[in-house]
């Protein structure tokens, strides 16, 4: 068990979630239960699964939850691509979110390898 708040990847994930929430406030109202909801859910799922995994009592369980967080990262990446293509995100907002999510994905992959003893 470890304190999830001490992990840089959790902090970066929390930052991504806050940015995604702020950014989706400008999405069309008809997307409230569609893309807005899906992007927000996948975003907070990253940080939530990191936190949950840190509360488990084995590295295997932690790695499992980190893998779920990685899946949510990929899901979030798709949603921001879709939002950009639908013109819900301007180039600047897309670049900010895209950079954050790709940093998170890299950090998660490295942490998963470390936890499994492959790093």
CORJO-V404890 format. One line per field, one symbol per residue. phi: phi as a letter, one per 40 degrees, with the letter a starting at -180 (. if undefined). A space follows every 10 residues. Layout:
phi: ???
//
This chain:
phi: .acccccccc dccccccccc cccccccdcc cdcbcdcccc cccccccccc ccccccbacc ccddcccccc cccccccccc ccccccgcbc dccccccccc ccccdcccdc ccccccgcb
//
